[in-house]
């Protein structure tokens, strides 16, 4: 996806006053927009006109936090979290800021996941290449597996 098109999508959610040449990774991470990347387990399994389907495999999208929203959500629920705070466990609160525009990294093979060049194309057709959301820490605290 051309940088100009990505910028247009991102600007729907957040005003951006610098171009992609000025974007930088937060030190010590592979996330290019925020300290946290959050993903819901109940995202839909959309199909395109050719009938191709993609299965949402969290490892492909590399979230810091995977929220178990069940399998029945049927929508990209992270869209509803944008510009809201989420409480995780007893201590931690995060501010969900913008959706994540996906890149070619999601198509690479990983351990038992084969290379999937159609994945990104399908996500782009179904949801503007947006899967997951970036977030910032509002109230720091310990997050444990199984926290509500």
GUVO-963697 format. One line per field, with one value per residue (C-alpha): y, x, z; residue number from 1; residue in three letters. Coordinates in steps of 0.001 Angstrom, whole numbers. Layout:
% GUVO-963697
y	Y,...
x	X,...
z	Z,...
mardren	NUM,...
balo	ALA,...
***
This chain:
% GUVO-963697
y	0,3381,5589,8275,5825,4672,8271,8958,6016,6979,10607,9416,8533,10883,14124,13533,16466,14559,12172,8538,9572,11043,8119,6217,3043,3481,2413,-1326,-2316,-3364,-1306,1840,3796,3262,1331,-1223,-3148,-4726,-7330,-8929,-12676,-12328,-10441,-11721,-14148,-12129,-13519,-11597,-12012,-14987,-16853,-16723,-16596,-15720,-17104,-14581,-16036,-13673,-14601,-13206,-9801,-9786,-8055,-7220,-7880,-10355,-9784,-12841,-11468,-14923,-16109,-14595,-10890,-10910,-7425,-5661,-4785,-2753,-58,428,842,3760,6918,4970,3637,-54,-1385,-4524,-6382,-4371,-1905,-1152,1227,1809,4445,2982,5519,4453,1312,-528,-404,-3837,-4449,-7305,-8730,-10495,-12546,-14068,-17690,-18269,-21649,-23595,-20717,-20873,-17825,-16230,-13502,-13198,-12366,-8692,-8265,-9771,-7611,-4531,-5299,-6093,-3511,-1031,-3206,-2372,-5114,-4351,-1006,928,2026,4016,3263,5568,3868,1478,-1838,-5534,-7444,-11187,-13870,-14276,-10717,-9359
x	0,1511,2487,62,-2843,-1767,-1535,-5039,-6425,-4536,-5707,-9335,-8487,-5690,-4328,-857,1446,4517,5044,6168,9823,9637,7950,10232,10009,9807,13217,13450,10246,9016,5843,5862,3027,2764,4163,1316,-504,-3815,-5773,-9188,-9635,-13175,-12340,-14285,-12952,-13920,-13918,-13363,-15137,-12939,-14099,-10629,-10809,-8180,-8047,-7081,-3952,-2675,967,693,-242,2209,133,1473,-1994,-4550,-8041,-10283,-13547,-14839,-15368,-18792,-17893,-18182,-16713,-13410,-14209,-10996,-12760,-15154,-12227,-10629,-10347,-11396,-9563,-9494,-8935,-6784,-6661,-6766,-3971,-3479,-5369,-4511,-5673,-6538,-5480,-5523,-6052,-2993,-2425,-1004,2084,3767,5126,1774,2338,5718,5957,6376,7061,3871,2234,2983,3696,350,605,-3186,-3715,-2835,-4819,-7885,-7545,-7110,-10320,-12335,-11113,-8710,-5754,-6625,-6290,-5657,-5138,-2273,-2464,-559,-252,-2459,-1950,980,661,1283,-697,-1120,-2398,-6110,-6679,-10121
z	0,-928,2017,811,1064,4543,5697,4401,6419,9586,9341,9663,13262,14260,12882,11496,10817,9670,6789,6829,6403,9907,11665,13998,16043,19800,21138,21819,19968,16558,16914,14880,16382,20123,23074,22965,20253,21292,19339,19908,19420,18048,14868,11867,9326,6243,2736,-461,-3780,-4738,-1628,-45,3745,6286,9771,12397,13911,16611,15994,12467,13898,16863,19582,23041,24439,23082,24475,24469,23108,22233,18705,18211,17989,14188,13847,14326,17927,18346,16277,19208,21622,19739,21854,24960,27990,28846,32356,32399,35681,38901,38203,34540,32299,28662,26172,22767,20162,16508,14428,13116,9370,8552,6421,4589,7873,8374,5205,6130,7244,10974,12562,11653,9740,6012,3875,2944,320,24,3690,3457,246,1920,5039,2825,917,4030,6531,4888,6019,9660,12284,15945,17657,19150,22762,25356,29061,31163,34512,34727,36491,36212,33600,34063,31725,32396,33690,32850
mardren	1,2,3,4,5,6,7,8,9,10,11,12,13,14,15,16,17,18,19,20,21,22,23,24,25,26,27,28,29,30,31,32,33,34,35,36,37,38,39,40,41,42,43,44,45,46,47,48,49,50,51,52,53,54,55,56,57,58,59,60,61,62,63,64,65,66,67,68,69,70,71,72,73,74,75,76,77,78,79,80,81,82,83,84,85,86,87,88,89,90,91,92,93,94,95,96,97,98,99,100,101,102,103,104,105,106,107,108,109,110,111,112,113,114,115,116,117,118,119,120,121,122,123,124,125,126,127,128,129,130,131,132,133,134,135,136,137,138,139,140,141,142,143,144,145,146,147,148
balo	UNK,UNK,UNK,UNK,UNK,UNK,UNK,UNK,UNK,UNK,UNK,UNK,UNK,UNK,UNK,UNK,UNK,UNK,UNK,UNK,UNK,UNK,UNK,UNK,UNK,UNK,UNK,UNK,UNK,UNK,UNK,UNK,UNK,UNK,UNK,UNK,UNK,UNK,UNK,UNK,UNK,UNK,UNK,UNK,UNK,UNK,UNK,UNK,UNK,UNK,UNK,UNK,UNK,UNK,UNK,UNK,UNK,UNK,UNK,UNK,UNK,UNK,UNK,UNK,UNK,UNK,UNK,UNK,UNK,UNK,UNK,UNK,UNK,UNK,UNK,UNK,UNK,UNK,UNK,UNK,UNK,UNK,UNK,UNK,UNK,UNK,UNK,UNK,UNK,UNK,UNK,UNK,UNK,UNK,UNK,UNK,UNK,UNK,UNK,UNK,UNK,UNK,UNK,UNK,UNK,UNK,UNK,UNK,UNK,UNK,UNK,UNK,UNK,UNK,UNK,UNK,UNK,UNK,UNK,UNK,UNK,UNK,UNK,UNK,UNK,UNK,UNK,UNK,UNK,UNK,UNK,UNK,UNK,UNK,UNK,UNK,UNK,UNK,UNK,UNK,UNK,UNK,UNK,UNK,UNK,UNK,UNK,UNK
***
